[in-house]
């Protein structure tokens, strides 16, 4: 295994692991604030019990996320020194702002956990609001860095010296807004359906408590809103990618040939040797219409650039299909749940619905991870689009494969620890 492959695998493992905890830090505080707000409004104790349980979970996963995030920062400096030299000069301050939001979140998690019955109810709820907002802002700010990698602006570079011309240029680009909106909704969607699936499973096991019912309704409310808004944000982002990153767009859609009336492909597997996507369901003119609102518009294909400029087409297309498919499945689940809820009757008695929610528990995270595969793999062979290739950014030092093994062991140990602690927390919450 050479250093480039080992470094890329290490970043894949690290980001995939850390992303779960980042998403929870964004999504779960929102649910926590909602149920505590319901407690303040109604005085019903099961809402307070839910808020306490979700606060403990938030604190635990935030702590593990801090460890994985620290390891990730270390890896960036060790594995990609040339990349960090350029990135740090242009958008390093955005990392600093993200760190500030992170520390605000950490402080208020402490206040929230230890402030029950020690501060006024409204002040305590306000601490929860700060956690939810700072967690969301932390994600939004770090997306400014990633948006800059996709569309580098605000600097001049001659290959040796960097001159920053506009330190906040990326925040004026639509890409940052589209990515921030889409990714934040993905976090809310993933966490909401994971929580809904967990409580649906508890209902199937015989738990009919008010706390479990309230948890399911709150999670499905957030999940449904996110599921409806997510395709809208995804459409805006995809249209912008079409205009600014046509190679990534072509790989996402399995579009090998530049053509008018380009079809929208559902499913399928790209055959890079033959230059076609096999086994796909094709809707004539669908891709041209979605990209431009004109079914006759020309869509650039992968044939517009040399083969050396192609990303991994198979992985990019498969990840894009997985992202869209999981999102559509969760939208359908949302519709089914709220249709059943508004029809009246006891949702607990609808075992097929509950089983579907339980089985759909991981789908939001599948879509979240798949979306980031599209974002990162689809940009290859560039680590900074059009400026620096991934192969040129990797460290020349030896020992990268060994580093990959060492950090992977760390993540396995962290994952096992989290599972054990969450099981203990779940057992404790059920006994209360």
C-alpha positions as semicolon CSV with decimal commas, in nm:
position;residue;x (nm);y (nm);z (nm)
1;X;0,000;0,000;0,000
2;X;0,159;0,330;-0,105
3;X;0,138;0,652;0,097
4;X;-0,131;0,816;-0,120
5;X;-0,373;0,524;-0,092
6;X;-0,307;0,484;0,282
7;X;-0,357;0,857;0,342
8;X;-0,682;0,865;0,146
9;X;-0,813;0,557;0,327
10;X;-0,720;0,714;0,659
11;X;-0,915;1,028;0,583
12;X;-1,211;0,819;0,466
13;X;-1,221;0,621;0,791
14;X;-1,167;0,930;1,005
15;X;-1,430;1,146;0,837
16;X;-1,687;0,866;0,821
17;X;-1,643;0,805;1,194
18;X;-1,633;1,168;1,301
19;X;-1,931;1,265;1,086
20;X;-2,168;1,055;1,295
21;X;-2,077;1,247;1,611
22;X;-2,082;1,581;1,433
23;X;-2,434;1,506;1,308
24;X;-2,552;1,410;1,655
25;X;-2,405;1,732;1,793
26;X;-2,618;1,924;1,544
27;X;-2,940;1,721;1,545
28;X;-2,996;1,588;1,895
29;X;-2,981;1,927;2,077
30;X;-3,271;2,046;1,860
31;X;-3,485;1,754;1,977
32;X;-3,372;1,817;2,333
33;X;-3,476;2,182;2,317
34;X;-3,814;2,091;2,167
35;X;-3,909;1,844;2,441
36;X;-3,785;2,069;2,722
37;X;-3,991;2,350;2,571
38;X;-4,293;2,121;2,580
39;X;-4,215;2,049;2,946
40;X;-4,209;2,420;3,027
41;X;-4,538;2,467;2,845
42;X;-4,728;2,166;2,981
43;X;-4,547;2,069;3,301
44;X;-4,567;1,700;3,206
45;X;-4,274;1,515;3,364
46;X;-4,213;1,272;3,076
47;X;-4,093;1,561;2,861
48;X;-3,838;1,652;3,127
49;X;-3,725;1,289;3,150
50;X;-3,675;1,281;2,774
51;X;-3,473;1,602;2,777
52;X;-3,248;1,462;3,052
53;X;-3,189;1,138;2,862
54;X;-3,109;1,315;2,537
55;X;-2,884;1,562;2,720
56;X;-2,677;1,273;2,861
57;X;-2,651;1,121;2,515
58;X;-2,548;1,456;2,368
59;X;-2,278;1,502;2,630
60;X;-2,139;1,151;2,580
61;X;-2,126;1,169;2,201
62;X;-1,993;1,525;2,209
63;X;-1,699;1,406;2,420
64;X;-1,619;1,120;2,180
65;X;-1,660;1,355;1,885
66;X;-1,405;1,589;2,044
67;X;-1,154;1,303;2,056
68;X;-1,217;1,195;1,696
69;X;-1,208;1,557;1,579
70;X;-0,872;1,613;1,750
71;X;-0,735;1,300;1,582
72;X;-0,869;1,424;1,248
73;X;-0,696;1,761;1,289
74;X;-0,370;1,584;1,369
75;X;-0,405;1,365;1,060
76;X;-0,457;1,667;0,833
77;X;-0,126;1,815;0,938
78;X;0,064;1,487;0,926
79;X;-0,072;1,351;0,597
80;X;-0,136;1,662;0,386
81;X;0,127;1,928;0,470
82;X;0,120;2,115;0,136
83;X;-0,258;2,124;0,141
84;X;-0,262;2,259;0,496
85;X;-0,003;2,523;0,407
86;X;-0,229;2,668;0,138
87;X;-0,559;2,610;0,316
88;X;-0,434;2,750;0,646
89;X;-0,323;3,074;0,483
90;X;-0,654;3,136;0,306
91;X;-0,931;2,989;0,525
92;X;-0,756;2,892;0,848
93;X;-0,951;3,163;1,029
94;X;-1,272;2,978;0,944
95;X;-1,139;2,678;1,133
96;X;-1,077;2,918;1,421
97;X;-1,437;3,039;1,416
98;X;-1,558;2,679;1,406
99;X;-1,342;2,607;1,711
100;X;-1,499;2,903;1,891
101;X;-1,848;2,767;1,824
102;X;-1,729;2,425;1,943
103;X;-1,607;2,564;2,276
104;X;-1,929;2,760;2,326
105;X;-2,121;2,437;2,274
106;X;-1,895;2,253;2,521
107;X;-1,943;2,520;2,790
108;X;-2,320;2,523;2,760
109;X;-2,344;2,143;2,755
110;X;-2,177;2,153;3,096
111;X;-2,420;2,420;3,217
112;X;-2,715;2,225;3,080
113;X;-2,616;1,891;3,232
114;X;-2,544;2,030;3,578
115;X;-2,800;2,309;3,575
116;X;-3,115;2,103;3,629
117;X;-3,298;2,253;3,931
118;X;-2,996;2,483;3,992
119;X;-3,110;2,765;3,761
120;X;-3,446;2,897;3,653
121;X;-3,634;2,673;3,407
122;X;-3,623;2,935;3,132
123;X;-3,250;3,000;3,180
124;X;-3,186;2,626;3,164
125;X;-3,389;2,597;2,844
126;X;-3,193;2,894;2,707
127;X;-2,871;2,699;2,763
128;X;-3,018;2,425;2,548
129;X;-3,097;2,676;2,274
130;X;-2,734;2,793;2,279
131;X;-2,618;2,431;2,244
132;X;-2,845;2,374;1,944
133;X;-2,745;2,700;1,772
134;X;-2,369;2,669;1,839
135;X;-2,369;2,307;1,723
136;X;-2,540;2,407;1,401
137;X;-2,304;2,704;1,351
138;X;-2,001;2,482;1,408
139;X;-2,110;2,265;1,117
140;X;-2,202;2,560;0,897
141;X;-1,863;2,727;0,952
142;X;-1,654;2,419;0,881
143;X;-1,854;2,377;0,561
144;X;-1,708;2,711;0,455
145;X;-1,370;2,537;0,438
146;X;-1,508;2,250;0,232
147;X;-1,696;2,486;0,002
148;X;-1,367;2,668;-0,058
149;X;-1,205;2,337;-0,154
150;X;-1,477;2,291;-0,416
151;X;-1,463;2,652;-0,536
152;X;-1,137;2,818;-0,423
153;X;-1,165;3,198;-0,418
154;X;-1,015;3,497;-0,242
155;X;-0,643;3,433;-0,296
156;X;-0,355;3,439;-0,543
157;X;-0,096;3,163;-0,555
158;X;0,203;3,125;-0,782
159;X;0,291;2,775;-0,662
160;X;0,517;2,903;-0,387
161;X;0,369;3,209;-0,216
162;X;0,008;3,265;-0,111
163;X;-0,151;3,609;-0,112
164;X;-0,496;3,638;0,049
165;X;-0,712;3,894;-0,133
166;X;-1,048;3,839;0,040
167;X;-1,065;3,628;0,361
168;X;-1,444;3,595;0,352
169;X;-1,488;3,548;-0,023
170;X;-1,628;3,196;0,012
171;X;-1,917;3,322;0,224
172;X;-2,027;3,535;-0,071
173;X;-2,053;3,232;-0,298
174;X;-2,386;3,048;-0,333
175;X;-2,206;2,716;-0,292
176;X;-2,141;2,773;0,077
177;X;-2,508;2,848;0,144
178;X;-2,628;2,550;-0,059
179;X;-2,384;2,312;0,111
180;X;-2,460;2,449;0,459
181;X;-2,837;2,419;0,411
182;X;-2,817;2,072;0,258
183;X;-2,573;1,931;0,512
184;X;-2,752;2,076;0,816
185;X;-3,083;1,931;0,700
186;X;-2,907;1,596;0,645
187;X;-2,790;1,600;1,008
188;X;-3,140;1,677;1,138
189;X;-3,285;1,408;0,912
190;X;-3,032;1,141;1,014
191;X;-3,064;1,204;1,387
192;X;-3,443;1,240;1,384
193;X;-3,498;0,907;1,207
194;X;-3,236;0,731;1,419
195;X;-3,423;0,847;1,732
196;X;-3,762;0,760;1,579
197;X;-3,639;0,414;1,483
198;X;-3,505;0,350;1,832
199;X;-3,832;0,444;2,002
200;X;-4,035;0,252;1,742
201;X;-3,826;-0,052;1,836
202;X;-3,901;0,007;2,204
203;X;-4,272;0,020;2,122
204;X;-4,246;-0,310;1,938
205;X;-4,088;-0,456;2,252
206;X;-4,386;-0,350;2,460
207;X;-4,295;-0,004;2,586
208;X;-4,615;0,202;2,574
209;X;-4,505;0,482;2,807
210;X;-4,589;0,848;2,748
211;X;-4,218;0,922;2,722
212;X;-4,171;0,680;2,432
213;X;-4,479;0,808;2,251
214;X;-4,367;1,169;2,294
215;X;-4,017;1,088;2,171
216;X;-4,152;0,929;1,854
217;X;-4,380;1,223;1,774
218;X;-4,105;1,483;1,835
219;X;-3,852;1,293;1,625
220;X;-4,096;1,239;1,340
221;X;-4,194;1,608;1,341
222;X;-3,832;1,713;1,290
223;X;-3,775;1,425;1,049
224;X;-4,075;1,510;0,833
225;X;-3,986;1,879;0,797
226;X;-3,627;1,787;0,712
227;X;-3,736;1,518;0,465
228;X;-3,956;1,766;0,277
229;X;-3,693;2,043;0,263
230;X;-3,398;1,816;0,184
231;X;-3,484;1,746;-0,184
232;X;-3,531;2,119;-0,241
233;X;-3,187;2,198;-0,100
234;X;-3,036;1,908;-0,293
235;X;-3,184;2,034;-0,619
236;X;-3,032;2,380;-0,571
237;X;-2,694;2,230;-0,484
238;X;-2,698;1,992;-0,781
239;X;-2,781;2,276;-1,021
240;X;-2,488;2,476;-0,886
241;X;-2,255;2,177;-0,919
242;X;-2,372;2,142;-1,280
243;X;-2,261;2,501;-1,349
244;X;-1,932;2,496;-1,157
245;X;-1,815;2,131;-1,139
246;X;-1,943;1,963;-1,456
247;X;-1,708;1,664;-1,422
248;X;-1,843;1,583;-1,075
249;X;-2,198;1,628;-1,203
250;X;-2,135;1,389;-1,492
251;X;-1,989;1,127;-1,258
252;X;-2,284;1,164;-1,019
253;X;-2,531;1,102;-1,298
254;X;-2,330;0,844;-1,493
255;X;-2,323;1,080;-1,792
256;X;-2,037;0,966;-2,014
257;X;-2,128;1,147;-2,338
258;X;-2,198;1,514;-2,393
259;X;-2,552;1,532;-2,532
260;X;-2,875;1,719;-2,556
261;X;-3,195;1,568;-2,413
262;X;-2,977;1,392;-2,155
263;X;-3,176;1,124;-1,968
264;X;-3,215;1,107;-1,592
265;X;-3,080;0,773;-1,476
266;X;-3,227;0,592;-1,177
267;X;-2,995;0,321;-1,052
268;X;-2,756;0,155;-1,295
269;X;-2,386;0,081;-1,287
270;X;-2,127;0,283;-1,483
271;X;-1,911;0,083;-1,723
272;X;-1,606;0,307;-1,768
273;X;-1,455;0,089;-2,039
274;X;-1,767;0,094;-2,256
275;X;-1,850;0,454;-2,161
276;X;-2,210;0,388;-2,060
277;X;-2,422;0,332;-1,751
278;X;-2,581;-0,009;-1,768
279;X;-2,907;-0,136;-1,613
280;X;-3,039;0,214;-1,533
281;X;-3,400;0,323;-1,565
282;X;-3,377;0,626;-1,797
283;X;-3,621;0,916;-1,819
284;X;-3,562;1,091;-2,156
285;X;-3,462;1,455;-2,117
286;X;-3,495;1,432;-1,740
287;X;-3,137;1,525;-1,654
288;X;-3,131;1,817;-1,896
289;X;-3,453;1,947;-1,743
290;X;-3,340;1,909;-1,381
291;X;-3,011;2,081;-1,454
292;X;-3,145;2,373;-1,662
293;X;-3,529;2,356;-1,676
294;X;-3,487;2,281;-2,048
295;X;-3,531;1,916;-2,155
296;X;-3,334;1,987;-2,476
297;X;-3,034;2,147;-2,303
298;X;-2,685;2,007;-2,355
299;X;-2,527;1,830;-2,057
300;X;-2,146;1,792;-2,063
301;X;-2,031;1,435;-2,020
302;X;-1,711;1,280;-1,897
303;X;-1,592;1,273;-2,256
304;X;-1,540;1,651;-2,230
305;X;-1,224;1,604;-2,020
306;X;-0,925;1,367;-2,036
307;X;-0,958;1,035;-1,857
308;X;-0,695;1,149;-1,605
309;X;-0,942;1,415;-1,485
310;X;-1,217;1,163;-1,403
311;X;-1,305;1,081;-1,043
312;X;-1,398;0,727;-0,943
313;X;-1,717;0,720;-1,151
314;X;-1,856;0,395;-1,009
315;X;-1,823;0,506;-0,648
316;X;-1,949;0,860;-0,713
317;X;-2,257;0,740;-0,902
318;X;-2,337;0,463;-0,651
319;X;-2,302;0,703;-0,358
320;X;-2,525;0,959;-0,528
321;X;-2,793;0,697;-0,591
322;X;-2,769;0,578;-0,229
323;X;-2,805;0,935;-0,102
324;X;-3,110;1,010;-0,317
325;X;-3,266;0,669;-0,254
326;X;-3,234;0,693;0,124
327;X;-3,379;1,044;0,121
328;X;-3,680;0,938;-0,085
329;X;-3,737;0,637;0,144
330;X;-3,738;0,861;0,452
331;X;-3,974;1,106;0,282
332;X;-4,212;0,817;0,214
333;X;-4,184;0,700;0,576
334;X;-4,265;1,051;0,694
335;X;-4,574;1,063;0,479
336;X;-4,688;0,720;0,598
337;X;-4,640;0,808;0,966
338;X;-4,824;1,141;0,955
339;X;-5,099;1,001;0,736
340;X;-5,155;0,734;1,004
341;X;-5,129;0,990;1,284
342;X;-5,381;1,233;1,136
343;X;-5,624;0,952;1,055
344;X;-5,647;0,892;1,427
345;X;-5,617;0,568;1,614
346;X;-5,316;0,436;1,797
347;X;-4,994;0,446;1,594
348;X;-4,854;0,190;1,838
349;X;-5,097;-0,064;1,696
350;X;-4,958;-0,023;1,344
351;X;-4,682;-0,277;1,368
352;X;-4,586;-0,259;1,001
353;X;-4,528;0,113;1,034
354;X;-4,325;0,067;1,351
355;X;-4,115;-0,206;1,191
356;X;-4,054;0,017;0,890
357;X;-3,939;0,300;1,117
358;X;-3,712;0,063;1,307
359;X;-3,560;-0,074;0,987
360;X;-3,520;0,280;0,855
361;X;-3,320;0,386;1,162
362;X;-2,979;0,390;0,983
363;X;-3,103;0,529;0,649
364;X;-3,043;0,893;0,737
365;X;-2,682;0,824;0,826
366;X;-2,643;0,614;0,511
367;X;-2,757;0,916;0,309
368;X;-2,533;1,152;0,507
369;X;-2,222;0,941;0,456
370;X;-2,307;0,876;0,090
371;X;-2,351;1,248;0,030
372;X;-2,002;1,316;0,159
373;X;-1,861;1,044;-0,064
374;X;-2,017;1,230;-0,357
375;X;-1,870;1,559;-0,237
376;X;-1,518;1,433;-0,177
377;X;-1,472;1,149;-0,428
378;X;-1,647;1,346;-0,702
379;X;-1,388;1,625;-0,670
380;X;-1,094;1,394;-0,739
381;X;-0,821;1,405;-0,862
382;X;-0,820;1,749;-0,697
383;X;-0,790;1,811;-0,325
384;X;-0,849;2,182;-0,401
385;X;-1,049;2,207;-0,721
386;X;-0,832;2,321;-1,013
387;X;-0,550;2,431;-0,782
388;X;-0,384;2,132;-0,614
389;X;-0,402;1,762;-0,694
390;X;-0,442;1,509;-0,416
391;X;-0,128;1,326;-0,525
392;X;0,073;1,650;-0,491
393;X;-0,060;1,726;-0,142
394;X;0,028;1,400;0,035
395;X;0,327;1,386;0,268
396;X;0,653;1,244;0,131
397;X;0,734;1,095;0,472
398;X;0,742;0,721;0,526
399;X;0,519;0,528;0,765
400;X;0,179;0,640;0,637
401;X;0,037;0,283;0,612
402;X;0,139;0,218;0,973
403;X;-0,028;0,544;1,078
404;X;-0,345;0,430;0,901
405;X;-0,347;0,104;1,099
406;X;-0,282;0,283;1,428
407;X;-0,557;0,540;1,389
408;X;-0,802;0,277;1,263
409;X;-0,746;0,080;1,585
410;X;-0,816;0,400;1,779
411;X;-1,151;0,443;1,604
412;X;-1,245;0,079;1,663
413;X;-1,176;0,122;2,035
414;X;-1,370;0,448;2,046
415;X;-1,662;0,290;1,862
416;X;-1,673;-0,008;2,100
417;X;-1,660;0,228;2,399
418;X;-1,948;0,436;2,263
419;X;-2,165;0,129;2,202
420;X;-2,105;0,005;2,556
421;X;-2,179;0,341;2,716
422;X;-2,492;0,396;2,507
423;X;-2,623;0,053;2,608
424;X;-2,575;0,141;2,975
425;X;-2,745;0,475;2,921
426;X;-3,038;0,307;2,744
427;X;-3,081;0,053;3,025
428;X;-3,070;0,333;3,281
429;X;-3,331;0,542;3,099
430;X;-3,569;0,246;3,071
431;X;-3,546;0,178;3,445
432;X;-3,624;0,536;3,546
